[in-house]
Amino acid sequence: MKNTILTVCLYLFSYTTQAQSVTGSWQGAIQVRGNQIHINFHIRKDSSGYSATMDSPDQKAYGILCNETRLEEDSLKISIALVKGGYAGKWNGTDQIDGLLLQGPIRMPLVLTRMKENGASKDPAMADKPQTPRPPFPYLTEEVGYENKQESVHLAGSFTKPATGNHFPVVLMITGSGPQDRDESIGKHKPFAVIADYLTRQGIAVLRVDDRGVGKSTGDFSQATSADFATDVMAGIDYLKTRTDIDPKKIGLIGHSEGGIIAPYVAARSKDIAFVVLLAGPVTGGKQTMYYQAVDKPLAKLPAADRKAYGDLYTKMFAIALDSQIAKQVPEFVKQTYLDWKKTQPDSILAHLIHGTDEQAISQFSNGFGIFTRPWWRFFLSYDPAKNFASLQIPVLAFYGEKDEQVDPVANTALINQLKKKMKQGRITVVEIPGVNHLFQHCKNCGSVQEYLDLDETFDTGTLSVMGQWIKDLLRNQPGY
C-alpha cells in the first residue's frame, strides 16, 4: 500500500495574474502545538468548473487532491475527502482569503494570500517528468464513460487503441489505495499514462479510469471499500464487452498496490478475465502489510529486543482497532494498553521507541489506530487476498520491487510461489525487479515520499518490457491474435 501522501493525485497549475479571479496559487500557515505548518492551495478553472490541489511543504506533502472546489460570490469552499474536511473562507476579491482549515471536528484559522509566483514550480518534485507521454501519439485516444448501476456511480476514463486494426486485446488498469485519477498521478508522475502509452504502442488497447469521486467520475470515495471498487472494475469489464473494437476473450487486468488486491478479487468472480498483472500487489493481506510498514521496515536497524517490544505493542493496538465491539472506545483502550505496556519495558527500550510525553504518544496511537475502525480499513485488514488468488485458473504475472517499503517483496514472492505449487496450473510468474521502489522507480532513499516525487524516472522501462512481452507471448498462443 501507498502511505497517505502516495494515495493522492497531484497536478501543478501555473499561476497567471487574473483580475478578479480566485485561480492561481495561495499560501498560508496554521499553528499546531506551537509549530507553524505552511499550507498552499493551487486553484484552477476550466469548462467543468473549479478544481484544486493542496500542498503542505513542511510535511513534504504535495498535490493533495481536493475533491470539490466551489466559489459562490465571495465564499470559497474546498472539500478534501482524504482528511475528512477541507477549507472554507471569504475571498476579498483580490489577494486574500480569510478562513478555516477543517479536519474532522478540528477547525484551524488559516489566512491565505496570493503567491506572486507559483512556489510549487520551484520544487524539484514539480519538474516535468521525461517519461510522461506527449502528443502526437501514433494511436487513438478516446474519452469514455459508463455506469456502475449497482452502485449508482458514473465512471470516466481514457481508452487508447492502435490506429489501425480491430479486435484488440485490452487491459483495464486498477489504481492503488486512496483517491486517484486515471493516470494514478503522484506529483508530476503519471505512471498509468506511461504504462498505457507503452502497451498501446505494442498493439494492446488500454482502459484507465478515474476512481469514483475523482476527476470526472462520480460517487463517494470515502465510504467505499475494496469490494465496492471491485464493482467499478466489473462495470468497466461490462463496458469493454460492448465495444466492437476489442476481443472480449482477451480482457486483462493490471492492478497496482491495492489494485493488486482488487484484480484477483474480480478475476475470481468473473469468467471474462483472460489474465492478470499485479504490480506490488499485497497478496499477504492488509494486516501483514501494515505490520511490514509500521514495524519491520522502520525498526529494521534497531536491536531485536526493541523490535519485539514495539511489535507486541503494535499487535495489541491492532487487536483493539479491529474489535468492532469497542470501536467507539478506542482512545480509552489505547491509553490503558499503552500505559500497561510501558510499565513492562526497561528504560533502555523506551528510550529508543518513545519520543515525547505519554500524552503525545497516546494521542498519536489513538489517531493512528482509530482510522482502522473505518469501513475501508476494516475490509482491507480482514480480507485475505490469497484465497481468491489461489482460486485463479488464468495466467498471472506478479511484479515486486526489491526496494519496496510499502509492500513486502520477500513475503509476497514467497507466498505466491507457495500458492503456485498448490495451484498446479503452471501459469503463475513472479518477477522481482532489482533496485526499484513501490512505484517501480530506481531509488536510493527508497521509502522516501519526497524521493518518489523528485525522481525523473516514472516507471522502470525493464518492467514495461517484461510486462508487454509477457502479454503478447500469452495472447499470441490464443486463436486470432
C-alpha positions in Angstrom: 0.0 0.0 0.0 1.0 3.5 -0.5 1.1 5.7 2.5 -1.2 8.8 2.9 0.9 11.0 0.6 1.0 8.3 -2.1 -2.7 7.9 -2.2 -3.3 11.3 -3.6 -3.2 12.8 -7.1 -1.1 15.8 -7.8 -1.1 18.5 -10.5 0.8 21.7 -11.0 -1.2 24.7 -12.2 0.9 27.6 -13.3 -0.2 30.9 -12.0 -1.0 33.8 -14.2 -2.3 37.1 -12.8 -6.0 37.4 -13.5 -8.0 40.4 -12.2 -11.0 39.4 -10.1 -10.1 35.7 -10.3 -9.6 33.3 -7.5 -7.5 31.0 -9.7 -3.8 30.7 -9.0 -1.6 29.7 -6.0 -2.3 30.7 -2.4 -0.2 30.3 0.7 -0.8 30.5 4.5 0.1 28.7 7.7 -1.6 27.1 10.7 -0.3 26.7 14.2 0.0 23.1 15.6 1.4 22.6 19.1 3.4 25.8 18.7 4.8 24.8 15.3 4.0 26.6 12.1 2.7 24.4 9.3 2.6 26.0 5.8 -0.4 25.2 3.6 -0.6 26.1 -0.1 -3.6 25.8 -2.4 -3.4 25.7 -6.2 -6.8 26.6 -7.8 -7.7 26.4 -11.5 -10.9 26.7 -13.6 -11.8 25.1 -16.8 -15.1 24.4 -18.7 -16.2 21.9 -16.0 -15.7 24.4 -13.1 -13.1 24.9 -10.3 -10.6 22.3 -9.1 -7.7 22.5 -6.7 -4.8 20.7 -5.0 -3.2 21.4 -1.6 0.4 21.3 -0.5 1.9 21.0 3.0 5.6 21.7 2.2 6.8 21.3 5.8 5.4 17.8 5.8 6.8 17.1 2.3 3.2 16.6 1.1 2.4 17.9 -2.3 -0.7 17.8 -4.6 -3.3 16.5 -2.1 -6.4 16.1 -4.2 -9.3 18.4 -3.5 -12.5 16.6 -4.4 -14.7 19.7 -4.8 -13.9 23.4 -5.2 -16.7 25.9 -5.2 -16.8 29.7 -5.3 -20.2 31.3 -4.5 -19.9 35.1 -4.6 -17.1 35.6 -2.1 -17.3 32.3 -0.3 -14.7 29.7 -1.2 -15.4 26.1 -0.2 -12.9 23.3 -0.8 -13.6 19.6 0.1 -10.8 17.1 0.7 -12.2 13.6 1.3 -8.8 12.3 2.3 -8.7 14.4 5.5 -12.5 14.3 6.1 -12.5 18.1 5.8 -11.2 20.9 3.6 -11.1 24.7 3.7 -13.8 27.4 3.9 -13.1 31.1 3.6 -14.1 34.5 2.4 -12.2 36.0 -0.5 -11.7 39.7 -0.6 -11.8 39.8 -4.4 -8.1 40.3 -4.8 -5.2 38.8 -2.9 -6.5 37.4 0.5 -8.9 34.7 1.8 -9.8 34.6 5.5 -11.0 31.2 6.6 -10.7 27.9 8.4 -8.8 24.7 7.6 -11.2 21.8 8.5 -10.1 18.3 9.5 -12.9 16.2 11.1 -14.1 18.2 14.2 -10.9 20.4 14.2 -11.1 24.0 13.0 -7.9 25.9 12.5 -7.7 29.6 11.4 -5.9 29.9 8.0 -5.5 33.1 6.1 -4.4 32.6 2.5 -2.6 35.2 0.5 -2.0 35.1 -3.2 1.5 33.9 -4.2 3.3 36.3 -6.5 4.6 33.3 -8.4 3.9 29.6 -8.1 6.2 28.4 -5.4 5.5 24.8 -6.2 7.1 25.2 -9.6 10.5 25.8 -7.9 10.3 22.4 -6.1 12.1 19.5 -7.9 9.0 17.4 -7.5 7.2 19.8 -9.8 9.5 19.4 -12.7 8.1 17.8 -15.8 9.0 14.1 -16.0 10.7 12.8 -19.1 8.6 9.6 -19.4 5.2 11.5 -19.4 3.7 10.7 -22.9 3.2 13.8 -25.1 1.4 14.1 -28.4 1.3 13.5 -31.2 0.6 9.8 -30.5 0.7 7.0 -33.0 -2.5 5.6 -31.6 -6.1 6.7 -30.9 -7.3 8.1 -27.6 -10.9 8.3 -26.7 -12.7 9.9 -23.7 -15.2 7.3 -22.4 -17.8 7.0 -19.7 -20.1 4.3 -18.4 -22.2 3.4 -15.4 -21.8 1.2 -12.4 -25.6 0.7 -12.0 -25.1 -1.4 -8.8 -23.5 1.5 -7.0 -25.1 4.4 -9.0 -21.7 5.6 -10.0 -20.6 7.2 -13.3 -17.1 6.3 -14.2 -15.0 8.3 -16.7 -11.7 7.4 -18.3 -9.4 7.2 -21.3 -9.4 4.4 -23.8 -6.4 4.0 -26.1 -6.0 1.7 -29.0 -3.8 1.2 -32.1 -4.5 3.4 -35.0 -5.2 0.5 -37.3 -6.7 -2.9 -36.9 -9.6 -4.3 -34.8 -10.5 -6.8 -32.1 -7.6 -5.8 -30.0 -6.6 -7.4 -26.7 -7.3 -4.9 -23.9 -6.2 -4.3 -20.3 -8.2 -2.4 -17.6 -6.0 -0.7 -15.1 -6.8 -0.5 -11.4 -5.2 2.1 -9.2 -3.7 1.8 -5.7 -5.2 3.0 -2.4 -6.6 6.5 -2.0 -8.5 8.7 -4.4 -6.6 8.6 -7.7 -7.1 9.8 -11.2 -6.9 7.7 -14.3 -3.1 8.2 -14.6 -2.5 7.3 -10.9 -0.8 10.7 -10.7 1.7 11.4 -8.0 3.5 14.7 -8.3 4.2 15.2 -11.9 4.5 11.4 -12.4 1.7 9.7 -14.4 2.6 6.0 -14.2 -0.6 4.7 -15.6 -0.3 7.0 -18.6 3.3 5.7 -19.1 2.1 2.1 -19.0 -0.9 2.7 -21.3 1.3 4.5 -23.8 3.8 1.6 -23.9 1.2 -1.1 -24.2 -0.8 0.6 -26.8 2.3 1.0 -28.9 2.7 -2.7 -28.6 -0.8 -3.4 -30.0 -2.7 -3.7 -26.8 -5.7 -1.4 -26.0 -5.9 0.1 -22.6 -8.7 1.5 -20.4 -7.7 3.6 -17.4 -10.3 5.2 -15.2 -10.7 8.0 -12.6 -11.6 6.5 -9.2 -15.1 7.1 -8.1 -15.4 10.7 -6.7 -12.2 11.7 -8.6 -11.9 13.7 -11.8 -14.9 13.1 -14.0 -16.2 10.1 -12.1 -19.0 10.5 -9.6 -19.6 8.7 -6.2 -18.3 8.9 -2.7 -14.8 7.6 -2.5 -14.6 8.0 1.3 -17.3 5.5 2.1 -16.2 2.7 -0.3 -14.2 -0.4 0.4 -12.0 -2.5 -2.0 -15.1 -4.7 -2.6 -17.0 -1.6 -3.7 -14.2 -0.6 -6.0 -14.3 -4.1 -7.5 -17.8 -3.4 -8.7 -16.4 -0.4 -10.5 -13.9 -2.7 -12.2 -16.8 -5.1 -13.1 -18.7 -2.2 -14.7 -15.5 -1.5 -16.7 -15.4 -5.1 -18.0 -19.1 -4.9 -19.0 -18.4 -1.7 -20.8 -15.4 -3.2 -22.7 -17.6 -6.1 -23.8 -19.9 -3.7 -25.6 -17.1 -2.4 -27.8 -16.7 -4.0 -31.2 -13.0 -3.0 -31.5 -11.8 -5.2 -28.7 -11.7 -9.0 -28.3 -13.9 -9.9 -25.4 -11.9 -13.1 -24.9 -8.7 -11.2 -24.3 -9.5 -8.8 -21.4 -6.8 -8.5 -18.8 -6.4 -6.6 -15.5 -3.4 -4.7 -14.3 -3.6 -3.7 -10.7 -1.1 -1.6 -8.7 -0.8 -1.9 -4.9 -4.5 -2.1 -3.6 -5.4 -2.6 -7.3 -3.3 -5.8 -6.9 -5.8 -7.0 -4.3 -8.8 -5.9 -6.4 -7.7 -7.6 -9.6 -7.6 -11.2 -8.2 -10.9 -10.4 -6.3 -12.6 -9.6 -9.6 -10.9 -12.3 -11.6 -12.1 -14.9 -9.1 -15.7 -13.8 -9.7 -15.6 -13.1 -13.5 -15.3 -15.5 -16.4 -14.4 -12.7 -18.7 -10.8 -12.1 -17.5 -8.1 -13.7 -19.6 -5.0 -12.7 -17.4 -3.9 -10.6 -14.5 -0.8 -8.5 -13.9 0.0 -7.4 -10.4 2.3 -4.5 -9.6 3.3 -4.7 -5.9 0.0 -6.5 -5.1 -0.1 -7.3 -1.3 -1.3 -10.9 -1.6 -0.2 -11.5 2.0 -3.1 -9.2 3.1 -3.6 -5.9 4.7 -2.7 -6.8 8.3 0.7 -8.2 7.4 1.3 -5.3 5.0 0.7 -2.8 7.7 3.0 -4.6 10.1 5.7 -4.5 7.5 5.2 -0.8 7.0 4.9 0.1 10.7 7.4 -2.3 12.4 9.6 -4.4 10.1 10.9 -1.6 7.8 11.1 1.4 10.1 12.7 -0.5 13.0 14.9 -2.7 10.9 18.1 -1.2 12.3 17.1 -1.4 16.0 18.1 -4.2 18.3 15.9 -7.3 18.2 14.6 -6.7 21.7 13.3 -3.2 20.6 11.6 -4.6 17.6 9.9 -7.3 19.6 8.8 -4.9 22.2 7.2 -2.5 19.7 5.8 -5.3 17.7 4.0 -6.6 20.8 2.5 -3.2 21.4 1.6 -2.7 17.8 -0.2 -6.1 17.8 -2.2 -5.2 20.9 -3.2 -1.9 19.4 -4.2 -3.6 16.2 -6.5 -6.0 18.1 -8.2 -3.0 19.8 -8.8 -1.3 16.5 -10.3 -4.4 14.9 -12.6 -5.2 17.7 -15.9 -3.8 16.5 -17.4 -4.1 20.0 -15.2 -1.3 21.3 -15.0 0.8 18.1 -16.3 3.9 20.0 -13.9 3.4 22.9 -10.7 3.0 21.0 -9.0 6.0 22.7 -9.7 4.7 26.2 -8.4 1.2 25.4 -5.4 2.5 23.5 -4.4 4.7 26.5 -4.7 1.8 29.0 -2.9 -0.6 26.7 0.0 1.8 26.2 0.4 2.6 29.9 0.3 -1.1 30.8 2.8 -1.9 28.1 5.1 0.9 29.2 5.3 -0.5 32.8 6.7 -3.7 31.5 9.5 -2.2 29.4 13.0 -1.2 30.6 14.2 2.3 30.1 16.7 1.3 27.5 14.0 0.1 25.2 11.7 3.1 25.9 14.4 5.5 25.1 14.6 4.1 21.5 10.9 3.7 20.9 9.1 6.6 22.7 9.8 10.2 22.0 7.9 13.0 23.6 5.4 12.8 26.5 2.9 10.0 27.3 0.1 12.3 26.3 1.7 12.8 22.8 2.3 9.1 22.4 -1.2 8.2 23.4 -2.7 10.8 21.1 -0.6 9.5 18.1 -1.6 5.9 18.8 -5.3 6.9 19.2 -5.3 8.8 15.9 -3.2 6.2 14.1 -5.2 3.2 15.1 -8.5 5.0 15.2 -8.7 5.1 11.4 -8.7 1.3 11.4 -12.4 1.4 12.5 -13.4 2.9 9.2 -15.1 0.7 6.5 -12.2 0.7 4.0 -9.7 -0.2 6.7 -11.9 -3.0 8.2 -12.2 -4.7 4.8 -8.5 -4.2 4.0 -7.3 -5.6 7.3 -9.7 -8.5 7.4 -9.7 -9.6 3.8 -7.4 -12.5 2.8 -6.4 -11.9 -0.9 -4.5 -15.3 -1.0 -7.8 -17.2 -1.1 -9.0 -15.6 -4.3 -5.5 -15.7 -5.8 -5.3 -19.4 -5.1 -8.6 -19.9 -7.0 -7.5 -18.4 -10.2 -7.3 -20.6 -13.3 -5.8 -17.9 -15.6 -2.2 -16.7 -16.2 -0.9 -14.3 -13.6 2.3 -12.1 -13.8 3.3 -10.6 -10.4 6.0 -7.9 -10.1 7.6 -6.8 -6.9 10.3 -4.1 -6.4 13.3 -5.2 -4.4 13.4 -1.9 -2.5 9.6 -1.6 -1.9 9.0 -0.3 1.6 5.2 -0.4 1.4 4.6 -4.0 0.2 7.0 -6.7 1.4 8.6 -8.2 -1.8 10.1 -11.1 0.1 7.0 -12.3 1.9 4.7 -11.8 -1.1 7.1 -13.6 -3.6 7.4 -16.5 -1.1 3.6 -16.7 -0.6 2.9 -16.7 -4.4 5.5 -19.4 -5.0 3.9 -21.4 -2.2 0.4 -21.0 -3.7 1.8 -21.7 -7.1 2.8 -25.2 -6.1 -0.7 -25.9 -4.7 -2.5 -24.4 -7.7 -0.6 -26.7 -10.2 -1.7 -24.6 -13.1 1.8 -23.6 -14.1 0.9 -20.2 -15.4 2.0 -18.1 -12.4 5.1 -15.9 -13.0 6.7 -13.9 -10.2 9.4 -11.3 -11.1 11.4 -9.2 -8.6 12.8 -6.1 -10.1 16.1 -5.1 -8.6 16.7 -1.6 -7.2 13.2 -0.3 -7.5 10.6 1.0 -5.0 6.9 0.7 -4.7 6.3 2.8 -7.7 8.9 0.9 -9.8 11.4 3.7 -9.8 15.1 3.2 -9.2 15.8 4.7 -5.8 18.3 5.5 -3.1 16.1 6.6 -0.2 13.5 4.0 -1.2 10.8 4.7 1.3 11.0 8.5 1.0 7.9 10.2 -0.3 9.9 13.2 -1.4 12.2 11.0 -3.4 9.2 9.5 -5.2 8.3 13.0 -6.3 11.8 14.2 -7.1 13.0 11.3 -9.3 12.9 11.8 -13.0 12.1 8.2 -13.6 8.3 7.4 -13.5 8.4 3.7 -14.2 11.2 1.2 -14.9 11.4 0.5 -18.6 12.7 -3.0 -17.9 9.4 -3.8 -16.1 7.4 -2.3 -19.0 9.3 -4.5 -21.5 8.8 -7.7 -19.5 5.1 -6.9 -19.0 4.5 -6.1 -22.7 6.3 -9.2 -23.9 4.6 -11.5 -21.4 1.1 -10.3 -22.5 2.0 -10.6 -26.2 3.5 -14.1 -25.8 0.5 -15.2 -23.8 -2.1 -13.9 -26.3 -0.1 -14.9 -29.4 -0.8 -18.5 -28.4 -4.5 -17.9 -28.4 -6.5 -18.1 -31.7 -7.0 -14.9 -33.6 -4.2 -12.9 -32.1 
